[in-house]
């Protein structure tokens, strides 16, 4: 074997460790896009959930009790949307805020609205970034017939339950970030371990030289720069295969976060949280007074109200122009959520069975058909093009 080929093996060994170091930077960059505690996508997203939850709590009665119920609604919604950035929380969120949410008030089973059962498939699970170091090690061992110490595997996410059982959304965001940071540190440790194992190897350089001689006939007689160029292409191809695998398997690596209008996101989340609240209330016509006869023996109709699980919450209004203060819940549903309560605000609360039943049906249909397509579209990740390995990692 020529001296140039042996020397090239030494230089290319350094090239491999350089690529691994740049891979570590690439992973760091992707983690930060999604998970930086201040500027990352998840920080903005959890902030919107917290804001939407607090906006609802500020309107409802019994605030401390409602804060927990609103948190469950927010977690249920987070699970229902099943976007890739949080889909890995999986069954932990379902247990924290699943269909049992619809037993909250009356302790009787309500029919879960069909619209709230439709979920996107969970495509990503387990380790957030996968076993990058181990994948690279296995690839190098397989291609070069080189023996390298195996790095540890990235620990699968084990903090799901702790995250899902957070007492409030702020703590939820903190626990979420802590788990993701643990995953990030694990990936960094494994990549560093792989670099260290390659540097320790006394045969890695010669294994590269032997492989280049095997795949390129006459390489020993080529100029040194040509040998290095062939070596770079060969090593790049190993990394490219692995990076394509990671981009298809590990969400945070394969996707960039979207850049939605976060004000709009919070507004849509609040609308959906209110829709869940309306479904929980199970509004219906309830008789409040039985009237038999009036003056001159005139038969009077019975009086009804629009009753929910928490009571007659929407009917505090005298209608348009009345001096009676409108229910803040009714106002919020109309102004922020475009819920079908305009007739209550204009004409006052329904008082007959037919009117109450009609209003209850309108609210039930609204809660069951709130459009989730816009917010799904705003929150889903954008598949990224990792680009050529030698260019991306040289930044």
NORVEN-V579170 format. One record per backbone hydrogen bond with DSSP energy under -1.0 kcal/mol. CO is the residue of the C=O (numbers start at 0). NH is the residue of the N-H. If there is no record, write none. Layout:
BEGIN
CO | NH
CO | NH
END
This chain:
BEGIN
1 | 5
2 | 6
3 | 7
4 | 8
5 | 9
6 | 10
7 | 11
8 | 12
9 | 13
10 | 14
11 | 15
12 | 16
13 | 17
14 | 18
15 | 19
16 | 20
17 | 21
18 | 22
19 | 23
20 | 24
21 | 25
22 | 26
23 | 27
24 | 28
25 | 29
26 | 30
27 | 31
28 | 32
29 | 33
30 | 34
31 | 35
32 | 40
33 | 41
35 | 39
39 | 43
40 | 44
41 | 45
42 | 46
43 | 47
44 | 48
45 | 49
46 | 50
47 | 51
48 | 52
49 | 53
50 | 54
51 | 55
52 | 56
53 | 57
55 | 58
55 | 59
61 | 65
62 | 66
63 | 67
64 | 68
65 | 69
66 | 70
67 | 71
68 | 72
69 | 73
70 | 74
71 | 75
72 | 76
73 | 77
74 | 78
75 | 79
76 | 80
82 | 85
82 | 86
85 | 88
86 | 89
88 | 91
89 | 92
89 | 93
90 | 94
91 | 95
92 | 96
97 | 100
98 | 101
99 | 102
100 | 103
102 | 106
112 | 115
113 | 116
129 | 131
130 | 134
131 | 135
132 | 136
133 | 137
134 | 138
135 | 139
136 | 140
137 | 141
138 | 142
139 | 143
140 | 144
158 | 162
159 | 163
160 | 164
162 | 165
167 | 171
168 | 172
169 | 173
170 | 174
171 | 175
172 | 176
173 | 177
174 | 178
175 | 179
176 | 180
177 | 181
178 | 182
179 | 183
180 | 184
181 | 185
182 | 186
183 | 187
184 | 188
185 | 189
186 | 190
187 | 191
188 | 192
189 | 193
190 | 194
191 | 195
192 | 196
193 | 197
194 | 198
195 | 199
196 | 200
202 | 206
203 | 207
204 | 208
205 | 209
206 | 210
207 | 211
208 | 212
209 | 213
210 | 214
211 | 215
215 | 218
217 | 220
218 | 221
222 | 226
223 | 227
224 | 228
225 | 229
226 | 230
227 | 231
228 | 232
229 | 233
230 | 234
231 | 235
232 | 236
233 | 237
234 | 238
235 | 239
236 | 240
237 | 241
238 | 242
239 | 243
240 | 244
241 | 245
242 | 246
243 | 247
244 | 248
245 | 249
249 | 252
249 | 253
250 | 254
253 | 383
255 | 381
259 | 261
260 | 264
261 | 265
262 | 266
263 | 267
264 | 268
265 | 269
266 | 270
267 | 271
268 | 272
269 | 273
270 | 274
271 | 275
272 | 276
273 | 277
274 | 278
275 | 279
276 | 280
277 | 281
280 | 308
283 | 306
285 | 304
288 | 302
293 | 296
294 | 297
297 | 293
302 | 287
302 | 288
304 | 285
304 | 306
306 | 283
307 | 310
310 | 307
310 | 312
314 | 316
318 | 321
326 | 330
327 | 331
328 | 332
329 | 333
330 | 334
331 | 335
332 | 338
338 | 340
340 | 344
341 | 345
342 | 346
343 | 347
345 | 319
350 | 303
351 | 355
352 | 356
353 | 357
354 | 358
355 | 359
356 | 360
357 | 361
358 | 362
359 | 363
360 | 364
361 | 365
362 | 366
363 | 367
371 | 375
372 | 376
373 | 377
374 | 378
375 | 379
381 | 255
387 | 391
388 | 392
391 | 394
END
